[in-house]
Amino acid sequence: MISTDIIIIGAGPGGYEMAAEAAHHGKKVVIVERDLLGGTCLNRGCIPTKALCRNAEVINTVREAAQFGVTTGEVTVDYSVAFARKEEVVKQLRDGVAMLMGGEGITVVNGEAKFVDAKTIDVAGEQYTAPAIVIATGSIPRGLPIEGADLAITSDDILAMQELPKSLCIVGGGVIGMEFAGVFSSFGVEVTVIEFMKEILPPFDKDIAKRLKTVMSKRGVNILTQAAVNGIHKTDDGLEITFDHKGKAKSIVTEKVLMSVGRQAVLPEGLEAAGVETSRRGIEVDNNMMTNVEGIYAIGDVNGRCMLAHAASAQGSVALAHILGEKSNVKLDIVPSAVFTTPELAMVGLTEQQCEDQGIEVVTAKSFFRSNGKAVAMGETDGMVKLIVSSEDLTIVGCHICGPHAADLIQEAVTAMNANMPVNRMAQAIHGHPTLSEVVMAAAKQF
């Protein structure tokens, strides 16, 4: 039996960042990983996808080069180069995680962790015990309970694919689905997106989602909303996907079908032996990320609260503060999210519809990239900023952006929300010129 201060199961962003922070506080940490360091985000999610998104961005720029006086012929895409670059980016960052985990106070154990009891886990016959155990086992792609679901591929599969299909149907117009739609459409693949809801990207404000849908449709992505998939079948010509679209039965034939309808928690073995309670979304936790069992915590996708890598990292900080007997000031209800399409999307807080549903009195303001000097100079004028502000005290309730570098610009609203800063105070801050940040200021000045 090996004793330590903290055991962390899972070396994704939540797990490895928490391990490094705990070691910095003088704690001895054992971190267990059954696969590759970096977890889903680094190996099969955020990072490889963003590497491909960058390739797609470059391709789109070349195709639209005429606005800069550059004449190009037909754009030739060598996907093998993009694939090799993606692999190199992942390897470089994974090596960085390995170096971080080689620090003093951290022991990495490779294998599958199984709970023996509330204080003990077993990995390949070796037992480890600690007063605090943190579950950070992440999630896997979820499928639909339809006929032929096994014929579809997942996000893991598509990132491992080294050759492009001629056509691709994506079931699900959420963040993952729309990013892959943008990427593979840029590479010349004929892409169709089938989304069950009225709009793509259901968590986003409808004004922003509609704008992206318009831009991507112009680029050749066929987007069908209010469509319910009911089956996938093999044919001589490929895969036939059948669905109901606004009450009418329809079908299309495609080479590949990507199932992109969300993710589900990966639960470690032996939770029953430890007495940990779970629900349909994952492991139940309180606001300190602790389960119903004293000393056992769950962070990241496995608790189903917010399936984003940076949310997992933040939850790890909250859990560690509780373990150390300290108070955390991290506000887990203010979490930005982004979609790395071209143009980018980003959001934080509530949508206008959510405010209406919750009876929150708000006022809104919009500003547009077409009026921004930097955006015009860049030739990237598609997009807008939408601020949703409390009528009572002018604090920001939500911010939604569609446009270049939206994922970076959203942080200005995130910081203001964390500081509980009235939007007129944000507008009084001097913004550099010419910068894209002036689009956010333009919206704020309307208050």
MARSE-914441 format. One record per residue: x, y, z of N, C-alpha, C, CB in turn; residue in three letters. Coordinates in steps of 0.1 Angstrom, whole numbers, plus 5000, padded with zeros to 4 digits. Glycine has a CB too. Example, Ala and Ser with C-alpha at 12.3 -4.5 7.8 and 13.67 -1.06 7.14 Angstrom:
BEGIN
513249435078512349555078513249675078511349555090ALA512849785071513749895071512950005079514149945057SER
This chain:
BEGIN
500849885000500050005000500950125000499050005012MET500650214990501450344989500550454994501950364975ILE501050535003500350645009500850775003500450655024SER499850865000500251004995499151105000500250994979THR499351224997498451335001497151334993499051465002ASP497351334980496251344970496451254959496151494965ILE495351184955495351094943494351164933494850954947ILE494851174921494051234910493951124900494651364905ILE492751094896492450994885492151064873491350894890ILE493051074863492851134850493851254849491451184849GLY494551254838495651354835495251444824496951294833ALA493951484823493551594814493851724820492051574811GLY493351834814493651974819493251984834492952074811PRO492151944838491751954852492651874861490351904854GLY493051754857493851674866495351714866493851534861GLY495951744855497351774855497651914861498051754842TYR496752004858496952144864496752144879495952244857GLU495752064883495552054898496751984904494251974901MET497351884898498451814903499651914905498851694894ALA499851994895500952094895500752194906501152164882ALA499452244908499152344918499352284932497752394916GLU498852154934498952094947500452074951498251954946ALA501252024941502652014944503352144948503351944932ALA502852254941503352384945503052414959502752484935HIS501952364964501552384978502252284988500052384980HIS503152204983503852114991503251974993504152175004GLY502151954985501451824987502151714978499951834983LYS502151594983502551474974501351424967503251364983LYS501551414954500351374945500751254937500051494936VAL499751164936499851054926498751084916499650914934VAL499151084903498151114893498150984884498451244885ILE496950934882496850804874496150834861495950704882VAL496750784850496250804836496350674829497050914829GLU495150634824495150504816495550514802493750454817ARG495650644797495950664782497150754781494650714775ASP496950864774497950964772497851084781497951004757LEU498951144785498851264793498251374785500351304798LEU497451454791496751564784495351544782497451594771GLY494851414783493451384782492851404769492751454792GLY491551404768490851424756491151564750489351414758THR491151664757491351804752492651804743491451904763CYS493751754749495051774742495151664731496151754752LEU494651544733494951434723493851414713495151314731ASN492551434717491451404707490351514708490951274711ARG490751634711489751734713490151874709489151734727GLY490251964719490452104717491752134708490652174730CYS492852074712494152114705494152064691495252064713ILE493951934688494051894674492951954665493951744673PRO491851974671490752044663491152184660489452044671THR491752264670492152404667493352404657492552464680LYS494152304657495252304647494652294633496152184649ALA493652204631492952194618492152324615492052074618LEU491552384625490852514623491752614618490152564636CYS492952614622493952714617494252694602495252714625ARG494352564599494552534584493352584576494752384583ASN492152554581490952604574490852754573489752554582ALA491352824583491352964583492253014572491753024597GLU493452954571494352994560493852964546495752924562VAL493152854545492552814532491552914528491952674533ILE490652954538489553054535490153184531488653074547ASN491253224537491953354534492453354520493053384544THR493053234516493653224503492553234492494453094501VAL491453164495490353164486489653304484489253064490ARG489753384495489153514494490253624492488453544507GLU491353584486492553674485492353784475493753594481ALA491353774467491053884456490854014463489853844448ALA490254024475490054154481491354224485489154134493GLN492454144485493754204488494554224475494554124498PHE493954214464494654224451495554114447495454354452GLY495253994454496053874451495253784443496553804464VAL495753744431495053654422495653514424495153694407THR494753424427495153284429494353194420495053234444THR494953074416494252974409493452894418495252894400GLY493152774414492352684422493252644434491952554414GLU492652644446493452614458493552464460492752674471VAL494752414461495052264462495352244477496252224453THR494552144483494752114497495351984499493352124504VAL496551974506497151854509496851824523498751854506ASP495851734526495451714539496551644547494151624539TYR497351564541498451494548499351594555499251404538SER499551714550500351814556499651864568500651934546VAL498351894567497551944578497551844589496151974574ALA497351714586497351604595498651594603496951474589PHE499751604595501051594602501351714611502151584591ALA500951824607501051944616500251924628500652074608ARG499051884627498251854639498851764649496851794635LYS499451654643500151554652501351614659500551434643GLU502051694652503251764658502851854669504051834647GLU501851934667501352024677500951954690500152114672VAL500251844688499751764699500951704707498851644695VAL501951654699503151594705503951694713504051524695LYS504151814708504851914714504251954728504952044705GLN502951974728502252004740502151894750500852054737LEU502051774745502051654754503351634761501651524746ARG504451664753505751654759505951764770506851684749ASP505251874768505251984778504551944791504652114773GLY503451874790502751814801503551714808501351754797VAL504251624801505051524807506151594815505651434796ALA506751704810507751774818507251834830508451884809MET506051884829505351944841505051834852504052014837LEU504651724847504351614856505551544862503451504849MET506751574856507951524862508551604873508951514851GLY507751704877508251794888508151724902507351914889GLY508851784911508951734925507551724931509851824934GLU507351614938506051584945505051524937505551714950GLY505251494924504251434915504751304910503851524903ILE503851194912504151064907503151024897504250964918THR503550994885502550954874502450804874502951014860VAL501250754874501050604874500250574861500350554887VAL500650494853499950454841499050334843500850434829ASN497850344840496950224842495550264846497450134853GLY494650164847493250194850493050194866492350084844GLU492450294871492250314885490850254889492350454890ALA490850174900489650114905489550144920489549964902LYS488350194924488250214938488050084946486950304941PHE488850074957488749964966487750004977490149924972VAL487950124982487050184992487250334991487450135007ASP486650415000486650564999487950625000485750615010ALA488950555004490350615006491450544998490750615020LYS490950434990491950354984491550324969492150224992THR492550324961492350274947493350174943492450394937ILE493050094933493949984929494250014914493249844930ASP495550004911496050024897496949904894496750154894VAL496449814885497249694881497849614893498349734872ALA496949604904497449524915498149604926498249414911GLY498549724923499149814933498149904939500349894927GLU498149914953497149994959497750124964496549914971GLN496950234963497350364967496250424976497550464955TYR496650494986495650554996496050694998495650475009THR494950775000495150925003493850975010495451004990ALA493951075018492751135024491951215014493251225035PRO492551245003491751314992491951244979492151464991ALA490851214973490951144959490051234950490450994960ILE490651274939489951354929489751274916490751484926VAL488451264912488151194899488051304888486751124901ILE488951284878488951374867489051284854490151474868ALA488151194852488251094842487551134829487550964846THR486951254828486551314815485251254810487651304806GLY485251254796484051204789484351144776483051314787SER483351074770483551014757482351064748483650864757ILE482551054735481351094726480151004729481851084711PRO479051074728477751004730477050984716476851084739ARG476250884715475550854702474050864704475950714698GLY473350844693471950854693471350704693471350934681LEU470250674700469750544699468850524687468850524712PRO469550514675468850504663469450384655469050624654ILE468650334646469150224637470350264629468050174628GLU471350174630472650204622473550304629472250254609GLY473350334641474250424648475650384648473750444663ALA475950254648477250204647478050224634477250054650ASP477250274624477950304611478550444611476850294600LEU478150524621478750664622480050664629477750754630ALA480850764626482150784633481950894644483250824623ILE482950894653482950994664483951104661483150924677THR484051204670485051304668486451244670484851414679SER486551144678487851074680488251014666487750964691ASP487350944660487650884647488050984636486450804642ASP487251094635487551184624488851254626486451294624ILE489351274639490651334641491751234637490751384655LEU491451104638492451004634492450974619492250874642ALA491551024612491350994598492451064590489951034593MET493150994582494251054574493951084560495450964575GLN492751044555492351084542490951144542492250954533GLU490751244534489451314534488351234526489651454527LEU487151234532486051174524485551274514484851134534PRO484851234504484251324494483051394500483851254482LYS482351334509481151394515481051354530479951364507SER480551444538480351414552479051474557481551484560LEU478351394564477051444571477351444586475851354567CYS477151564592477351574606476051584613478251704609ILE475851494622474551484630474851564643474151344633VAL474251684644474451774655475151904652475251704666GLY474452014654475052144650475552224662474052224643GLY476152154672476652214684478152264681476752124696GLY478852294691480252344689481052254681480852374703VAL481152124685482052024678481552004664482051894686ILE480251994662479751974648480052084639478351954649GLY479852214644480152324635481552354633479452454642MET482452324642483852334640484352234629484652314653GLU483852114630484252014620483652054606483851874624PHE482452104606481852154594482652254587480352204596ALA483152354595483952454589485252404584484252564599GLY485952314592487252264588487152184575487752174599VAL486252084575486251994563485552054551485451864567PHE484752154552484252224541485352304534483052324545SER486252364543487352434537488352344530488152504549SER488452224534489252124527488652064515489652014537PHE487452114511486852074499485851954500487852034489GLY485551914512484551814515483151864514484751744528VAL482251794508480851834507480251804521480051764495GLU479851914528479351894542477851934543480251984551VAL477151844550475751864555475751854570474751774548THR475051954576474851944591473351934593475352084598VAL473051834602471651814605471451834620471151664602ILE470651934624470551984638469051964642471052124640GLU468751904653467451884658466752014662467451794670PHE467452104668466852234673466552334662467852294683MET465952444666465552544656466752614650464552644663LYS467752634658468952694654470152614657469152834660GLU471252624650472552564653473052634666473652584642ILE473952564673474552614685473552664695475552734682LEU472652564700471552604709471952684721470952484714PRO473252664727473552754739473752894736474752694746PRO474052934723474353064719473153154717475253064707PHE473353284718472253374715471853354700472653524718ASP470553364698470053324684470653424674468553324684LYS470853554677471353654668472753614663471353794674ASP473553554672474853514669474853384660475753494681ILE474053294665473953164658473453184643473053064665ALA472453264642471953294628473053354619470753384629LYS473853444625474853504617475853404612475553614625ARG476353314621477253214616476653124606477753124628LEU475353084608474752994598474753064584473252964603LYS474453194584474453264571475853254564473953404573THR476853284572478253284566478653144561479253334577VAL478353044570478752914566477952854554478652814578MET476752894553475852854542476452914529474452894544SER476853034530477453104518478753034514477753244521LYS479452964523480652894520480352754515481552894532ARG479152714514478752584508478352484518479952544501GLY478352514531477852414541476352404541478452444555VAL475752284538474352264538473852244552473952154529ASN473152334558472752334572471252314573473152454580ILE470752204579469352174580468952174595468952034574LEU468152264599467752274613466352214614467752414619THR465852194627464552134629464451994622463452224625GLN465551914623465551794616465951684626466551794604ALA465151574626465451464635465851334628464151434643ALA467051294630467651174624467051054630469151174625VAL466650954621466050834626466750704621464650824622ASN467750714613468450594609469550614599467450504603GLY470550524599471650524590471750384584473050564597ILE471850384570471850254563472950244553470450224557HIS473450134551474450114540473750094527475349984543LYS474350164517473850144503475050124494472950264499THR474750094481475850084472476650214469475250024458ASP475950324472476550454469477150514482475550544464ASP477050454493477550504506476650484517477850654504GLY476550584526475650574538474450664536476350614551LEU473250604537472050684536471550714550470950604528GLU471350844552470850894565469450944563471851004571ILE468550884571467150924569466751014581466150804569THR465851114578465551214589464251274585466651314591PHE463551334596462351414594462751564595461251374605ASP462451634584462851774584461551864583463751804571HIS461251924594460052004595458851934591460252134587LYS458751804596457551724593457551644580456351814593GLY458651654572458751584560459851474560458951674548LYS459551354556460651254556461651274544459951114554ALA462851284548463951304538465151214540464351454538LYS466051214531467251134532468351184523466950984528SER469551164527470751204519471651084519471351334523ILE472551074509473550974508474951044510473450894495VAL475750994518477051054521478150944523476951144533THR479350984522480450884524480650854539481750934518GLU480650954547480850944561479751014569482250994566LYS479450964581478451024590479251044603477150944592VAL479251174607479851204620478751224631480851324619LEU478851144641477851164652478451264662477551034659MET477751384663478251484672477151544680478951604663SER476651464689475451504697475651514712474351404694VAL476951534715477251554729478251444734476051554738GLY478551454747479451364754478851314767480851434756ARG479351194771478951144784480051104793478051014781GLN479851114806480851104816481450964816480351134830ALA482850954818483550824820483650804835484950824813VAL482950704840483050674854484050564858481650634859LEU484950594867485850484871485150364878486950544881PRO485850254877485250134884485350154899486050014880GLU484350084906484350074920483750194927485750064925GLY483050274920482350384927481350344938481650474917LEU480750224935479750174945480550134957479050044939GLU481650074956482450034968482850154976483749954964ALA483050274969483450394976482150464981484250484967ALA481050424976479750494981479450624974479850514995GLY480050644962479850774955478550764947481050794946VAL477750874948476550884941476650944927475450964949GLU475950884918475950934904474550964899476650834895THR474451044889473151074882473351054867472651214886SER472351084860472351064845473451144839471051104839ARG473751264845474851344838476251314843474551494841ARG476351244854477751204859477751194874478751304854GLY478851224880479051224894478551344901480551204898ILE477651334910477051444917478151514927475851404925GLU478251644926479151714935478451844941480451754927VAL479051894951478552024957479452134951478652024973ASP479252254956479952374951481452374953479352494956ASN481952284962483352264964483952144956483652234979ASN483052094947483451984938483551844946484752004931MET483051844958483151724966481851644964483351754981MET482051514963480951424962480251404975481351284956THR479251314976478551284989479451214999477351194986ASN480651164994481651105003482751195007482250974996VAL482951225019483951315024485351275018484051305040GLU486051365013487351345007487451304993488051245016GLY486251274987486251234972485651344964485551094970ILE486451394954485951504946485851454931486951624947TYR485151534924484951504909485051634902483651424906ALA485951654892486051774885486051744870487351844888ILE485551854862485551844848484351764842486851774843GLY484551714830483351654823482651544831483851594810ASP483451474840482851364847481751404856483951294855VAL481651534861480551574869479451634860480951674879ASN479651654848478651704838478151844840477451614840GLY478851924849478352054851478652154839479052114864ARG479852144834480252224823481452154816480752374828CYS481052104804482052024797483052104788481351924788MET483852184795484852264788486252244796484452414788LEU487352244789488652214795488952314806489752214784ALA488652444803489052554812488152544824488952684806HIS486952494823486052474834486552364843484552434829ALA487152264837487752154845488952204853488252044836ALA489752294847490852354854490352434866491752434845SER489352514863488852604874488252524885487752694868ALA487552414882486952334892488052264900486052224886GLN489152234894490352174901490852274911491452134891GLY490952394908491352504917490452514929491452634910SER489152504926488152514937488252394946486652514931VAL488452274940488552144948489852154957488552024939ALA490952194951492152204958492052304970493352244949LEU491452414968491252514979490552444990490552634974ALA489552364987488752304998489552195005487452234992HIS490452124998491252025004492252095013492051944993ILE492752215009493752285017493152365028494552375008LEU491752365029491152435039491052585036491752415052GLY491152625024491152765020489852795013492352795011GLU489552925011488452975004488753004990487753095011LYS488052954980488252984966487453104962488052864957SER488053194954487353304948486953284933488153434950ASN487153164928486753134914485253134913487353004910VAL484753214903483353214900482953114889482853364897LYS482553004893482252894883481052924875482152764890LEU480253024878479153054869479453154858477953114878ASP480653204858481153294847482153214839481653424853ILE481753144829482653064821482453094806482352904824VAL483553144800483353174785483453044777484453264781PRO482853044766482952934756483152994742481752834757SER483752914733484052964720483852854710485453024719ALA483652894697483552804686484552854676482052804680VAL485552774672486652814664486352794649487952744668PHE485252854644484852854630485452984624483352844628THR485153004612485553134605484353194600486653114594THR483853304607484453374618484253294631483853514620PRO484953334642484853274655483553324662486053304663GLU483153244671482053274680482553264695480753184678LEU482053344703482353334718481153394726483653404721ALA481053334738479953384746480253364761478653304743MET479653444770479653424784478353474790480953494790VAL477853404800476653444807475453394799476653594808GLY474353474801473053434796472753494782471953484806LEU471853424775471353474762470153564766470953354753THR469753644756468553724757467253644761468353814745GLU467153524754466053444756466053384770466053324746GLN467153344775467253294789466853404799468653244792GLN467253524797466953634806465353654806467553764801CYS464753644794463353654793462653544801462853654778GLU463153414799462553304805462653314821463253174800ASP463753374825464053384840463453514846465553374843GLN462853594838462253714843463253824847461353684854GLY464453824840465453914843465354034834466953854842ILE465154154840465054284832466354324826464454394840GLU466454324813467754364807467554454795468454234802VAL468654524792468654604779469854544771468854754782VAL469854564758470854504749471454614740470354394741THR472654594735473254674726474054594716474154794733ALA474154634704474954564694475954664687474054504683LYS477054614684478054684675478554584665479254744684SER479054644654479354554642480854574638478454594631PHE481454464634482854464629483054544616483354324627PHE481954564609482054634596482354784599480854624588ARG482154834611482454974615483754984622481255024623SER484454884623485754884631486954894621485854754640ASN487754994624488855014615489854894613489655134620GLY490154824624491054714623490454604615491454664637LYS489154574618488454464610488354494595487054444616ALA488154624592488054664578489454644571487554804576VAL490454684579491854674573492254524571492854744583ALA491754444581492054294580491154234569491754234593MET490154294564489254234555488354134561490054174543GLY488054144574487254044581486154124589488153964591GLU485154164581484154254586482854174590483854354577THR482754044588481553974592481553964607481553834586ASP480354004613480253974627479754094635481453934633GLY479454064648478954164657479254124672477454174655MET479054224680479154204695477754244700480254294702VAL477254154709475954184715476154174730474854074711LYS475854284737475954294752474554294758476754424756LEU474354214768473154204775473354254789472554054775ILE472754354793473054424806471854444815473554564802VAL472054424828471054434838470454574838471554404852SER469154584837468454714837468654784851466954704834SER468854704861468854754875470154824878468654634884GLU471354754875472654814879473654824868473154734891ASP473254794856474154804844475254714844474654944842LEU475254604852476254494851475954404839476354414864THR477054344834476854264822476254124826478254244815ILE475154084820474553964822474953854812472953974822VAL475253904800475753814789476453894779474553734783GLY477353834772478053894760478253784750479453954765CYS477953814737477953724726478653784714476553674723HIS479653714709480453774698480553684686481853814703ILE480353734674480653664662481653754654479353624654CYS482853704652483753784644485153744646483553934648GLY486153804640487553774641488053784656488453854632PRO488753684661489353684674488253694685490353794675HIS487053644682485953654692486353584705484753584687ALA487153464704487553394716488453474725488153264712ALA489153564719490053654728489253774733491253694719ASP488453834724487653954728486753924740486954004716LEU486153804741485153774751485753794765484653634749ILE487053784766487653784780487453924786489153754779GLN487354034778487054164784485754164792487054264773GLU484754094786483454084793483553994805482354034783ALA484353884803484453794815485153864827485353674810VAL486153944824486854014835485854114841488054084830THR485154184833484154284839483154214847483554364827ALA482654104843481654024850482153974864481053914842MET483453924863484053884876484253994886485453814873ASN484454114881484654234889483354304893485654334883ALA482254244887480954304889480954454885480554294904ASN481654474874481854614869480654664861483154624861MET480054774863479054834854479554854840478454964860PRO478754834830479254834817479754974813478154794807VAL479155084819479655214816481055244821478755324821ASN481455174831482855174836483755114825483055114850ARG483355004820484154934810484355024797483554804805MET483255094794483255184782484255304785481855244779ALA484455344797485355454800486855414799485055504814GLN487155284799488555244798489055274784488655094801ALA490255334783490755364770491155244762492055464771ILE490655224751490955104742491955154731489755044736HIS492955074728493855104718493255114704495055004717GLY493855194695493255214682494455204672492555354681HIS494155134661492955054658493154914663492755054642PRO492154874671492054734676490654674675492554724690THR490554544675489254484674488554504687489454334672LEU489254534698488654554711487654674711489654564722SER487854764702487054874701485554844697487554974690GLU485354724691484054674688483254654701484054544680VAL483954594711483354574724483054704731484254484734VAL484054804730483854934736482655004729485155014734MET482454994716481455054709480055004714481555024694ALA479954884718478754824723478554884737478754674723ALA479554884745479554934759479155084760480854904766ALA479655154750479355304751477855334748480155374740LYS477155244743475655264741474955274754475155164732GLN475555234765474955244779475355364786475255114787PHE
